[in-house]
Amino acid sequence: MKTRRAFLAIVLLAAGIAAGPALLAIRPGRTQLPSQLSNQEFWRIVEAFSEPGGTFHSDNFVSNEGKFQAVIPELLRRVRPGGLYVGVGPEQNFTYIAAVRPRMAFIVDIRRGNLQEHLLYKALFEMSADRPDFVSRLFSRTRPSGLTPSSSIESIFEAVSRVPATDASYAANLRGVIDQLSRVRGLPLSAEDREGIDYVYRNAFFKDGPALNYQLLGQVGRGRGRGVGSPSYAALMALDDGAGEQRG
């Protein structure tokens, strides 16, 4: 039986990537982590730490764990900021990272598609001025009027859900994403990675919008079946940690 090998994607907590010491140069036993990485160092780590991608029974575009925030209050009691974070899967990692504040985060998955999804997120984070801007770009919709950086999560998704996604917005956003990654950041994206980013962006966020939820039958057969009982993307973002604080 052929062994399936995990693929490693890397996400940095820093809002941007700038010049700094290379992580690969850190010697065993050292505890000091670099504060930042250059674009070239970031990509070298992605390539050097990764193995050939495998397949899974779903694409995992979005989490299916409606209670994932419930552990955060206990995490905050146990975990000190400034360490390393290792996670798996899609967007729930951003919630954990924002809560525990590691210096660096590693996202591990068997599918290279997870790296491509996180590269999409990386570009959209950098291209967006605030949360309403990000949500509008993520779902290829014109930003609704009246939203501000202080708008509630519920009001952002309610407003964005009323705006139809368009092919023109999607095409412009995809061009912007590829330009941000390849020209601005200088990442040498392969044709496979460009196609993978397009696949994630088009077949999940563009087509399903904020109603996107966990679905089976992903890359194995390129067909998709809607998950039953899984929370939507909008619902996941509006969750709280059980103590009343929304951390999405």
Residue frames relative to the residue before (quaternion, step in Angstrom):
aa qw qx qy qz dx dy dz
M 1.0000 0.0000 0.0000 0.0000 0.00 0.00 0.00
K 0.4575 -0.6946 0.4853 0.2696 3.56 -0.86 0.93
T 0.3912 -0.7248 0.5182 0.2303 3.57 -0.84 0.96
R 0.3084 -0.7281 0.5804 0.1948 3.54 -0.92 0.92
R 0.1926 -0.8148 0.5429 0.0649 3.56 -0.77 1.02
A 0.4903 -0.6937 0.4506 0.2745 3.52 -0.87 0.99
F 0.2548 -0.7342 0.6078 0.1629 3.52 -1.22 0.60
L 0.2487 -0.7874 0.5530 0.1109 3.54 -0.93 0.91
A 0.0730 -0.7623 0.6423 0.0313 3.55 -0.89 1.01
I 0.2333 -0.7921 0.5544 0.1040 3.55 -1.04 0.73
V 0.0539 -0.7702 0.6354 0.0151 3.53 -0.99 0.89
L 0.2456 -0.7718 0.5678 0.1472 3.58 -0.84 0.90
L 0.5112 -0.6551 0.4663 0.3035 3.55 -1.04 0.80
A 0.5900 0.5954 -0.3796 0.3915 3.58 1.02 -0.70
A 0.5557 -0.6260 0.4304 0.3376 3.57 -1.02 0.78
G 0.7867 0.0865 -0.0554 0.6088 3.57 1.10 -0.65
I 0.3945 -0.6815 0.5545 0.2690 3.54 -1.32 0.14
A 0.0168 0.7973 -0.6016 0.0454 3.58 -0.74 1.04
A 0.7091 -0.4553 0.3104 0.4399 3.55 -1.28 0.16
G 0.2187 0.7600 -0.5890 0.1664 3.55 -1.09 0.73
P 0.7025 -0.4472 0.3204 0.4515 3.61 -1.23 0.03
A 0.4939 -0.6797 0.4617 0.2843 3.58 -1.04 0.75
L 0.4988 -0.6563 0.4826 0.2958 3.56 -0.95 0.91
L 0.6366 0.5545 -0.3346 0.4187 3.58 1.01 -0.78
A 0.6589 0.5193 -0.3118 0.4460 3.57 1.20 -0.42
I 0.4819 0.6689 -0.4435 0.3517 3.59 1.24 -0.10
R 0.3397 -0.7588 0.5236 0.1863 3.56 -0.79 1.00
P 0.6154 -0.5385 0.4110 0.4030 3.61 -1.16 0.54
G 0.7724 0.3388 -0.2645 0.4675 3.55 -0.98 0.87
R 0.5910 0.5540 -0.3798 0.4466 3.59 1.19 -0.32
T 0.2720 -0.7857 0.5376 0.1406 3.57 -0.98 0.80
Q 0.5706 0.6041 -0.3855 0.4012 3.59 1.21 -0.33
L 0.1856 -0.7792 0.5924 0.0857 3.56 -0.86 1.00
P 0.5381 -0.6026 0.4584 0.3703 3.60 -1.09 0.54
S 0.4777 -0.6703 0.4843 0.2966 3.56 -1.06 0.70
Q 0.7939 0.0121 0.0127 0.6078 3.58 1.14 -0.62
L 0.2457 -0.7331 0.6102 0.1727 3.53 -1.35 0.29
S 0.4767 -0.6140 0.5276 0.3426 3.55 -1.18 0.47
N 0.6653 -0.4815 0.3752 0.4299 3.56 -1.27 0.26
Q 0.6643 0.5095 -0.3066 0.4528 3.57 0.97 -0.87
E 0.6470 0.5082 -0.3185 0.4708 3.61 1.00 -0.76
F 0.6128 0.5522 -0.3380 0.4531 3.55 1.01 -0.83
W 0.7255 0.4367 -0.2603 0.4639 3.59 0.76 -1.01
R 0.6100 0.5493 -0.3590 0.4441 3.59 1.06 -0.65
I 0.6460 0.5023 -0.3181 0.4787 3.58 1.04 -0.76
V 0.6105 0.5494 -0.3485 0.4517 3.59 0.98 -0.83
E 0.7213 0.4443 -0.2498 0.4690 3.56 0.83 -0.99
A 0.7055 0.4845 -0.2797 0.4350 3.59 0.86 -0.91
F 0.7254 0.4336 -0.2425 0.4764 3.60 1.03 -0.75
S 0.6515 0.5553 -0.3052 0.4171 3.59 1.22 -0.26
E 0.2381 -0.7304 0.6233 0.1461 3.50 -1.32 0.55
P 0.6960 -0.4470 0.3169 0.4642 3.62 -1.19 0.19
G 0.4971 -0.6792 0.4599 0.2830 3.56 -0.96 0.90
G 0.2630 -0.7506 0.5862 0.1543 3.55 -1.19 0.62
T 0.5010 -0.6270 0.4941 0.3343 3.57 -1.26 -0.36
F 0.1297 -0.7606 0.6336 0.0560 3.51 -1.28 0.50
H 0.6066 -0.6068 0.3688 0.3575 3.59 -1.18 0.43
S 0.7722 0.1594 -0.1570 0.5947 3.60 1.25 0.11
D 0.5684 -0.6035 0.4423 0.3422 3.55 -1.28 0.33
N 0.2239 -0.8040 0.5203 0.1810 3.60 1.15 -0.52
F 0.1141 0.8128 -0.5574 0.1256 3.58 0.85 0.96
V 0.7997 0.0827 0.0148 0.5945 3.55 1.08 -0.80
S 0.5971 -0.5975 0.4006 0.3550 3.57 -1.11 0.66
N 0.2507 -0.7388 0.6000 0.1773 3.56 -1.24 0.51
E 0.5553 0.6310 -0.3654 0.3999 3.58 1.29 0.21
G 0.2043 -0.8388 0.4976 0.0840 3.55 0.00 1.32
K 0.7263 0.3999 -0.2404 0.5048 3.61 1.21 -0.28
F 0.3406 0.7978 -0.4671 0.1714 3.59 1.21 0.17
Q 0.6389 0.5357 -0.3462 0.4300 3.61 1.11 -0.43
A 0.5180 0.6900 -0.4049 0.3028 3.60 1.18 -0.44
V 0.6754 0.5004 -0.3014 0.4502 3.60 1.13 -0.52
I 0.4924 0.7127 -0.4168 0.2753 3.60 1.20 -0.35
P 0.6386 0.5159 -0.3710 0.4341 3.68 0.80 -0.73
E 0.6685 0.4769 -0.3042 0.4829 3.61 1.00 -0.78
L 0.6026 0.5549 -0.3523 0.4526 3.59 1.06 -0.72
L 0.6713 0.5098 -0.3028 0.4446 3.57 0.91 -0.89
R 0.6371 0.5098 -0.3305 0.4744 3.57 1.17 -0.50
R 0.7569 0.4163 -0.1997 0.4626 3.58 1.10 -0.68
V 0.7653 0.3900 -0.1796 0.4796 3.57 1.01 -0.79
R 0.3047 -0.7415 0.5721 0.1733 3.55 -0.93 0.95
P 0.5252 -0.6139 0.4752 0.3485 3.62 -1.07 0.61
G 0.7448 0.4651 -0.2926 0.3786 3.55 -1.30 0.30
G 0.5831 0.5919 -0.3787 0.4079 3.60 1.23 0.17
L 0.6161 -0.5010 0.4322 0.4273 3.52 -1.20 -0.70
Y 0.1767 -0.7660 0.6108 0.0947 3.55 -1.10 0.76
V 0.0536 -0.7665 0.6393 0.0304 3.57 -1.02 0.85
G 0.0710 0.8135 -0.5698 0.0918 3.57 -0.66 1.09
V 0.2670 -0.7427 0.5909 0.1674 3.54 -1.33 0.11
G 0.7470 0.4143 -0.2827 0.4363 3.56 -1.16 0.56
P 0.7193 -0.4991 0.3082 0.3721 3.57 -1.30 -0.22
E 0.9131 -0.0521 0.0036 0.4043 3.53 -1.09 -0.90
Q 0.5290 0.6414 -0.4325 0.3489 3.63 1.10 -0.35
N 0.5508 0.6193 -0.3928 0.3985 3.58 1.19 -0.47
F 0.6252 0.5437 -0.3520 0.4354 3.60 1.00 -0.74
T 0.6325 0.5316 -0.3293 0.4570 3.58 1.05 -0.74
Y 0.6654 0.4838 -0.2975 0.4845 3.58 0.94 -0.87
I 0.6537 0.5225 -0.3179 0.4456 3.59 0.91 -0.90
A 0.6623 0.5041 -0.3065 0.4618 3.58 0.93 -0.89
A 0.6724 0.5033 -0.2980 0.4536 3.59 1.09 -0.68
V 0.7997 0.3311 -0.1679 0.4719 3.61 0.74 -1.02
R 0.2911 -0.8261 0.4531 0.1657 3.60 1.32 -0.13
P 0.1104 0.7993 -0.5821 0.1008 3.63 0.55 1.08
R 0.5667 -0.5661 0.4595 0.3838 3.56 -1.26 0.26
M 0.7975 0.0021 0.0449 0.6017 3.57 1.03 -0.81
A 0.1602 -0.7987 0.5769 0.0601 3.56 -1.10 0.73
F 0.1610 -0.7617 0.6235 0.0717 3.55 -1.10 0.84
I 0.1432 -0.7751 0.6120 0.0645 3.58 -0.85 1.01
V 0.1397 -0.8226 0.5509 0.0165 3.57 -0.57 1.21
D 0.1588 0.7816 -0.5920 0.1156 3.58 -0.94 0.84
I 0.5412 -0.6273 0.4519 0.3307 3.57 -1.17 0.53
R 0.7215 0.4387 -0.2309 0.4834 3.61 1.18 -0.58
R 0.4468 -0.6581 0.5255 0.3020 3.59 -0.95 0.78
G 0.5292 0.6413 -0.4019 0.3835 3.58 1.17 -0.43
N 0.6069 0.5498 -0.3635 0.4441 3.58 1.13 -0.52
L 0.6088 0.5206 -0.3428 0.4909 3.58 1.09 -0.68
Q 0.6655 0.5109 -0.3074 0.4489 3.57 0.88 -0.94
E 0.6343 0.5090 -0.3337 0.4767 3.60 1.05 -0.70
H 0.6870 0.4712 -0.2962 0.4672 3.60 0.93 -0.80
L 0.5894 0.5292 -0.3709 0.4848 3.60 1.14 -0.45
L 0.6009 0.5394 -0.3425 0.4802 3.58 1.09 -0.70
Y 0.6584 0.4978 -0.3036 0.4760 3.57 0.88 -0.94
K 0.6302 0.5532 -0.3355 0.4293 3.57 0.90 -0.94
A 0.6881 0.4794 -0.2842 0.4647 3.57 0.82 -1.00
L 0.6848 0.4891 -0.2963 0.4516 3.59 0.86 -0.93
F 0.5924 0.5465 -0.3629 0.4676 3.61 1.07 -0.67
E 0.7164 0.4628 -0.2594 0.4531 3.56 0.82 -1.01
M 0.6856 0.4945 -0.2789 0.4557 3.59 1.10 -0.66
S 0.7046 0.4975 -0.2483 0.4409 3.59 1.17 -0.56
A 0.4407 -0.7209 0.4819 0.2322 3.55 -0.97 0.92
D 0.8000 -0.0418 0.0658 0.5949 3.59 1.09 -0.69
R 0.7557 -0.4039 0.2590 0.4456 3.59 -1.29 -0.01
P 0.6580 0.4875 -0.3461 0.4579 3.67 0.81 -0.79
D 0.6307 0.5300 -0.3290 0.4616 3.58 1.05 -0.77
F 0.6625 0.5122 -0.3028 0.4551 3.58 0.93 -0.91
V 0.6775 0.4878 -0.3048 0.4585 3.61 0.80 -0.97
S 0.6436 0.5210 -0.3261 0.4561 3.60 0.98 -0.81
R 0.6723 0.4796 -0.2976 0.4789 3.60 0.94 -0.84
L 0.6240 0.5642 -0.3465 0.4150 3.58 0.94 -0.87
F 0.7857 0.2984 -0.1507 0.5205 3.59 0.98 -0.83
S 0.4628 -0.7282 0.4128 0.2917 3.60 1.28 0.42
R 0.4862 0.6336 -0.4438 0.4064 3.54 0.87 1.04
T 0.5575 -0.5871 0.4657 0.3572 3.54 -1.18 0.58
R 0.5079 -0.6572 0.4547 0.3214 3.57 -0.89 0.87
P 0.4097 -0.7155 0.5050 0.2553 3.60 -0.73 1.01
S 0.5015 -0.6396 0.4878 0.3185 3.55 -1.11 0.66
G 0.7413 0.4360 -0.3013 0.4119 3.56 -1.21 0.48
L 0.6013 0.5489 -0.3733 0.4448 3.60 1.20 -0.21
T 0.1021 -0.7849 0.6104 0.0294 3.55 -1.08 0.81
P 0.6907 -0.4651 0.3317 0.4435 3.61 -1.22 0.17
S 0.7103 0.4424 -0.2606 0.4815 3.60 1.15 -0.52
S 0.3902 0.7232 -0.4850 0.2991 3.61 1.24 0.11
S 0.5321 -0.6394 0.4497 0.3254 3.58 -1.04 0.73
I 0.6483 -0.5134 0.3907 0.4043 3.54 -1.25 0.45
E 0.6663 0.5162 -0.3053 0.4432 3.57 0.89 -0.96
S 0.6850 0.4824 -0.3033 0.4540 3.60 0.89 -0.88
I 0.6086 0.5481 -0.3561 0.4498 3.60 1.06 -0.66
F 0.7256 0.4326 -0.2573 0.4692 3.59 0.76 -1.00
E 0.6053 0.5438 -0.3606 0.4559 3.59 1.07 -0.62
A 0.6873 0.4764 -0.2843 0.4689 3.58 0.92 -0.90
V 0.6746 0.4933 -0.3004 0.4598 3.59 0.88 -0.92
S 0.6294 0.5566 -0.3333 0.4279 3.61 1.05 -0.73
R 0.6598 0.5139 -0.3070 0.4542 3.60 1.14 -0.53
V 0.6490 0.4962 -0.3138 0.4838 3.58 1.25 -0.28
P 0.3887 -0.7357 0.4930 0.2542 3.64 -0.71 0.95
A 0.4454 -0.6422 0.5519 0.2910 3.53 -1.19 0.64
T 0.1457 -0.7980 0.5804 0.0719 3.58 -1.04 0.72
D 0.5935 -0.5698 0.4333 0.3680 3.54 -1.20 0.57
A 0.6359 0.5406 -0.3328 0.4388 3.57 1.01 -0.78
S 0.6570 0.4958 -0.3111 0.4751 3.60 0.95 -0.85
Y 0.6433 0.5248 -0.3261 0.4521 3.56 0.97 -0.85
A 0.6742 0.5027 -0.3029 0.4483 3.58 0.82 -0.99
A 0.6635 0.4979 -0.3048 0.4678 3.59 0.96 -0.87
N 0.6650 0.5018 -0.3044 0.4619 3.58 0.95 -0.85
L 0.6448 0.5169 -0.3266 0.4587 3.59 0.96 -0.83
R 0.6303 0.5150 -0.3335 0.4757 3.60 0.97 -0.81
G 0.6559 0.5176 -0.3076 0.4553 3.56 0.98 -0.85
V 0.6389 0.5305 -0.3187 0.4569 3.58 1.00 -0.83
I 0.6853 0.4745 -0.2870 0.4721 3.58 0.82 -0.99
D 0.6433 0.5173 -0.3219 0.4636 3.59 1.01 -0.78
Q 0.6438 0.5287 -0.3220 0.4498 3.59 0.97 -0.86
L 0.7121 0.4545 -0.2576 0.4689 3.56 0.93 -0.89
S 0.7784 0.3869 -0.1981 0.4529 3.57 0.76 -1.04
R 0.7634 0.3503 -0.2118 0.4997 3.61 0.86 -0.86
V 0.7193 0.4377 -0.2666 0.4690 3.60 0.72 -1.06
R 0.7764 0.3217 -0.1712 0.5141 3.58 0.85 -1.00
G 0.3854 -0.7625 0.4563 0.2487 3.58 1.21 -0.28
L 0.3719 0.7258 -0.5020 0.2878 3.60 1.11 0.53
P 0.3672 -0.7610 0.4911 0.2119 3.64 -0.70 1.03
L 0.0802 -0.8355 0.5431 0.0225 3.58 0.42 1.20
S 0.3738 -0.7031 0.5585 0.2324 3.54 -0.97 0.87
A 0.6628 -0.4720 0.3834 0.4369 3.56 -1.30 0.19
E 0.6218 0.5486 -0.3326 0.4492 3.58 1.08 -0.75
D 0.6730 0.4882 -0.3011 0.4670 3.58 0.94 -0.84
R 0.6274 0.5233 -0.3356 0.4689 3.61 1.01 -0.74
E 0.6661 0.4845 -0.2955 0.4840 3.57 0.96 -0.87
G 0.6475 0.5287 -0.3182 0.4471 3.58 1.04 -0.78
I 0.6291 0.5145 -0.3306 0.4798 3.58 1.02 -0.76
D 0.6377 0.5176 -0.3147 0.4758 3.58 0.99 -0.85
Y 0.6486 0.5284 -0.3176 0.4463 3.60 0.95 -0.88
V 0.6752 0.4822 -0.2961 0.4732 3.58 0.86 -0.94
Y 0.6930 0.5019 -0.2779 0.4367 3.55 0.80 -1.07
R 0.7277 0.4459 -0.2477 0.4585 3.59 0.85 -0.99
N 0.7757 0.4132 -0.2077 0.4294 3.56 0.71 -1.10
A 0.7168 0.3657 -0.2561 0.5355 3.58 1.21 -0.16
F 0.8216 0.3129 -0.1627 0.4479 3.55 0.12 -1.31
F 0.6809 0.4714 -0.2990 0.4741 3.61 0.92 -0.81
K 0.7339 0.4493 -0.2501 0.4437 3.58 0.75 -1.01
D 0.7958 0.3318 -0.1645 0.4790 3.59 0.82 -0.93
G 0.2965 -0.7863 0.4993 0.2111 3.59 1.16 -0.42
P 0.8083 -0.2662 0.1898 0.4897 3.60 -1.18 -0.48
A 0.6014 0.5606 -0.3587 0.4419 3.61 1.24 -0.26
L 0.3599 0.7508 -0.4801 0.2763 3.60 1.27 -0.04
N 0.0760 0.7807 -0.6192 0.0373 3.57 -0.97 0.88
Y 0.7191 -0.4284 0.3186 0.4448 3.55 -1.33 0.08
Q 0.0067 0.8123 -0.5802 0.0592 3.57 -0.82 1.04
L 0.4267 -0.7162 0.5058 0.2214 3.54 -1.13 0.77
L 0.7714 0.4170 -0.2700 0.3977 3.52 -1.41 -0.08
G 0.2369 0.8357 -0.4739 0.1443 3.59 1.04 0.64
Q 0.8743 0.0289 -0.0157 0.4843 3.55 -0.58 -1.12
V 0.4894 0.6575 -0.4486 0.3563 3.61 1.18 -0.25
G 0.8316 0.0655 -0.0124 0.5513 3.58 0.85 -0.93
R 0.4462 -0.7132 0.4300 0.3277 3.57 1.34 0.14
G 0.5751 0.5168 -0.4150 0.4795 3.57 1.17 0.54
R 0.2066 -0.8009 0.5542 0.0937 3.59 -1.10 0.56
G 0.0889 -0.7759 0.6230 0.0451 3.52 -1.05 0.85
R 0.4931 -0.6968 0.4285 0.2960 3.56 -0.73 1.02
G 0.4603 -0.6811 0.5057 0.2617 3.50 -1.02 0.90
V 0.3241 -0.7474 0.5517 0.1785 3.55 -0.98 0.86
G 0.8415 0.1701 -0.1401 0.4932 3.56 -0.78 1.03
S 0.5338 0.6169 -0.4188 0.3988 3.59 1.24 0.03
P 0.5016 -0.6638 0.4519 0.3217 3.62 -0.96 0.76
S 0.5022 -0.6346 0.4942 0.3176 3.56 -1.17 0.57
Y 0.6730 -0.4691 0.3715 0.4347 3.55 -1.29 0.24
A 0.6597 0.5101 -0.3121 0.4552 3.58 0.90 -0.92
A 0.6577 0.5064 -0.3114 0.4627 3.60 0.97 -0.82
L 0.6330 0.5349 -0.3312 0.4511 3.59 0.99 -0.79
M 0.6729 0.5046 -0.2999 0.4502 3.57 0.97 -0.84
A 0.7058 0.4632 -0.2587 0.4694 3.59 1.14 -0.60
L 0.4389 0.7019 -0.4605 0.3204 3.60 1.25 0.00
D 0.2052 -0.7404 0.6090 0.1969 3.54 -1.30 0.19
D 0.6434 -0.5868 0.3657 0.3285 3.56 -1.31 0.24
G 0.6367 -0.5208 0.3297 0.4633 3.57 1.24 0.25
A 0.7144 0.3671 -0.2401 0.5451 3.55 1.30 -0.26
G 0.6659 -0.5495 0.2794 0.4202 3.56 1.28 0.41
E 0.6329 0.5290 -0.3493 0.4444 3.61 1.20 -0.04
Q 0.3078 -0.7442 0.5678 0.1704 3.56 -0.79 1.06
R 0.0748 -0.8362 0.5432 -0.0060 3.57 -0.58 1.16
G 0.3841 0.7489 -0.4692 0.2673 3.60 1.24 0.14
